[in-house]
């Protein structure tokens, strides 16, 4: 006669059954061109797609030379243009001088190729919904922001300052001035334009988070660029790249930045 199982053993057996994952049947359905479109869905999508295409195809302004980002350590002329427009737009909103603007190279997802620009080109460059923010920083904090951008990415594109990096990777020197070459007063407080993403701590420029009196403009960076293109077109001007010269980094230090060996 078999021995009855103990209550403890039966409990373990029951728990084991309860823990088993139920078996579910699954079927792989390949997505291929041979599968016909759903007519009901297409009727909904088609007019929306046509409306989007018509908007994206709208002409903006001629850019005969194009405006390009450059590689890491090189000057980012597209970023210069974006930061210039940020600074201009911020001044228009707050009604007072904005001495400095900074954006992030990683947020610029394309180049403006030579030719007639369309709305789609601006969406390609700036696909995000980031907003323009105005904050206050001291001169010392602006210098630190520029240094942080150099160490992290070989310089984040900015407007209003010039930076010359010298020395060696082991003993780096920084000369950071206003764009006209005048010294930055470390104790002075000035207005700064940036994005809500950077002000919120994105892309590892921690000093931007110290910004005081933040003012969210409600203007997206993309709309700001579209407005600037429309302004140029109405003035019958072309979009030309800003001149280089805002950032100078010797090759050995560029290599140290690339290899993540440069320290503040």
C-alpha positions in Angstrom: 0.0 0.0 0.0 1.6 3.3 -1.1 2.3 5.8 1.7 0.3 8.9 1.6 2.4 12.0 0.8 3.0 14.4 3.6 1.2 17.8 3.7 4.5 19.6 3.2 5.4 17.5 0.1 2.0 18.0 -1.4 2.2 21.7 -0.9 5.5 21.9 -2.8 4.0 19.8 -5.6 1.0 22.2 -5.8 3.2 25.3 -5.8 5.3 23.8 -8.6 2.3 23.3 -10.8 1.0 26.8 -10.0 4.3 28.3 -11.1 4.3 26.8 -14.5 4.0 29.2 -17.4 0.9 28.5 -19.4 1.6 27.5 -23.0 0.3 29.9 -25.6 0.3 29.3 -29.3 1.9 32.0 -31.5 2.1 32.5 -35.2 4.7 34.4 -37.2 3.1 36.7 -39.8 5.7 38.1 -42.2 5.3 41.7 -43.3 5.9 41.7 -47.1 5.0 43.7 -50.1 2.7 40.9 -51.2 0.3 41.7 -48.3 -2.4 44.0 -49.6 -3.0 47.3 -47.9 -6.0 47.6 -45.6 -8.4 49.8 -47.7 -10.2 51.2 -44.6 -6.9 52.3 -43.0 -5.6 53.7 -46.3 -8.7 55.9 -46.7 -7.8 57.5 -43.3 -4.1 57.8 -43.9 -4.1 59.0 -47.6 -5.5 62.5 -47.0 -3.2 63.1 -44.0 -0.2 61.9 -45.9 -1.0 64.2 -48.8 -1.4 67.1 -46.4 1.9 66.4 -44.7 3.7 66.0 -48.0 2.3 69.3 -49.3 3.5 71.1 -46.2 7.0 69.5 -46.3 7.4 70.4 -49.9 6.8 74.1 -49.3 9.9 76.2 -50.4 11.6 78.3 -47.8 14.9 80.0 -48.8 17.8 79.4 -51.1 21.0 78.0 -49.5 23.5 78.0 -52.3 26.4 76.8 -50.2 24.5 74.6 -47.8 25.2 74.6 -44.1 27.0 71.6 -42.6 27.7 70.2 -39.1 31.3 69.2 -39.5 33.0 66.3 -37.7 33.9 66.2 -34.0 36.5 68.7 -33.2 35.7 70.7 -36.4 33.7 73.9 -36.4 30.0 73.2 -36.6 28.7 75.9 -38.9 25.1 74.5 -38.9 25.2 74.7 -35.1 26.6 78.2 -35.2 23.6 79.2 -37.4 21.1 77.5 -35.1 22.6 79.1 -32.0 22.7 82.5 -33.7 19.0 82.2 -34.5 18.3 81.1 -30.9 20.1 84.2 -29.6 18.2 86.5 -32.0 14.8 84.9 -31.2 15.5 85.0 -27.4 16.3 88.7 -27.6 13.0 89.3 -29.5 11.1 87.6 -26.8 12.7 89.0 -23.7 13.3 92.5 -25.2 16.9 92.8 -23.8 20.4 91.6 -24.9 21.1 87.9 -24.8 24.9 87.6 -24.7 25.3 83.9 -25.2 23.4 80.9 -26.8 24.3 77.3 -26.9 22.8 74.2 -28.5 24.0 70.6 -28.7 25.5 69.0 -31.8 23.7 65.7 -31.1 20.4 67.4 -31.5 21.1 68.4 -35.1 20.2 65.3 -37.1 21.0 66.4 -40.7 22.7 69.0 -42.8 21.2 71.7 -45.0 22.3 70.6 -48.4 23.0 73.2 -51.2 19.9 74.4 -53.1 16.4 75.5 -52.4 15.4 74.6 -48.8 12.0 73.1 -48.0 10.1 72.7 -44.8 11.2 69.1 -44.8 14.8 70.1 -44.6 14.3 71.9 -41.3 12.3 69.0 -39.9 15.2 66.7 -40.8 17.7 68.9 -39.0 15.5 69.5 -36.0 13.0 66.6 -35.5 12.5 67.2 -31.8 10.0 69.4 -29.9 12.6 71.1 -27.8 11.7 74.7 -26.7 13.8 77.8 -26.4 14.6 78.8 -22.8 16.3 81.9 -21.5 18.2 81.7 -18.2 20.8 83.8 -16.4 24.4 82.7 -15.8 27.5 84.5 -14.6 30.5 85.0 -16.8 32.4 82.3 -14.9 29.5 79.9 -15.5 29.5 80.6 -19.2 33.2 79.9 -19.4 32.6 76.6 -17.6 29.7 75.7 -19.9 32.0 76.2 -22.9 34.7 74.1 -21.3 32.3 71.3 -20.6 31.1 71.2 -24.2 34.7 71.0 -25.4 35.7 68.2 -23.1 32.5 66.2 -23.9 32.2 66.6 -27.7 35.0 68.8 -28.9 32.8 71.9 -28.5 29.1 72.4 -28.5 28.0 75.0 -31.0 27.4 78.4 -29.5 26.8 82.1 -30.3 28.4 85.1 -28.6 31.8 83.7 -27.6 35.1 82.6 -29.1 37.2 79.7 -27.6 40.8 78.9 -28.3 42.2 75.7 -26.8 46.0 75.4 -26.4 48.7 73.6 -24.6 48.9 69.8 -24.6 46.4 67.1 -23.6 48.1 66.8 -20.3 48.1 70.6 -19.7 45.3 72.2 -21.6 44.8 76.0 -21.7 41.5 77.7 -22.5 41.1 81.3 -23.8 37.4 82.1 -23.9 36.2 85.6 -24.7 33.2 87.4 -26.1 32.8 87.2 -29.8 34.5 90.6 -30.3 37.6 89.5 -28.3 36.7 91.4 -25.1 37.2 89.6 -21.8 34.2 87.9 -20.1 33.7 89.3 -16.6 33.4 86.3 -14.3 31.2 88.1 -11.9 28.8 89.7 -14.4 25.3 88.1 -14.8 24.0 87.9 -18.4 21.0 86.3 -20.2 21.6 83.0 -22.0 19.5 81.2 -24.6 19.5 77.4 -24.7 17.0 74.5 -25.1 14.8 73.1 -22.4 16.6 69.8 -23.0 20.0 71.2 -22.2 18.7 73.3 -19.3 17.2 70.1 -17.9 20.5 68.4 -17.7 20.7 66.7 -21.1 24.0 66.0 -22.9 26.2 66.4 -19.8 26.6 70.1 -19.5 25.8 70.3 -15.8 26.6 74.0 -15.3 23.6 74.9 -17.5 21.3 73.4 -14.7 22.5 76.3 -12.5 20.7 78.8 -14.7 18.6 81.2 -12.7 15.3 82.9 -13.6 14.4 80.4 -16.3 11.9 81.7 -18.8 10.3 79.2 -21.2 9.4 81.1 -24.4 6.9 78.5 -25.7 8.8 78.6 -29.1 10.2 75.4 -30.4 13.6 75.4 -31.9 12.2 74.0 -35.1 9.6 76.8 -35.5 12.3 79.3 -34.7 14.3 78.0 -37.6 11.3 78.0 -39.9 10.5 81.6 -38.9 14.1 82.7 -39.7 14.0 81.0 -43.1 10.7 82.8 -43.8 12.3 86.1 -42.7 15.2 85.7 -45.1 13.0 84.7 -48.0 10.8 87.8 -47.5 13.9 90.0 -47.4 15.0 88.3 -50.6 18.2 87.0 -48.9 20.0 83.7 -49.1 20.8 81.4 -46.1 24.6 81.4 -45.9 26.8 79.6 -43.4 28.2 81.8 -40.6 32.0 82.4 -40.9 34.3 80.0 -39.0 36.6 81.1 -36.2 34.5 80.6 -33.0 36.5 77.5 -31.9 40.1 76.5 -32.4 41.3 73.1 -31.1 44.7 71.7 -32.1 44.8 68.2 -33.5 46.5 66.5 -30.5 43.8 67.8 -28.2 41.1 66.8 -30.7 42.5 63.2 -30.6 42.5 63.3 -26.8 38.8 64.4 -26.8 38.0 61.6 -29.3 39.7 59.1 -27.0 37.9 60.6 -23.9 41.3 61.4 -22.3 40.8 65.1 -21.9 39.8 66.4 -18.4 38.7 69.8 -17.2 
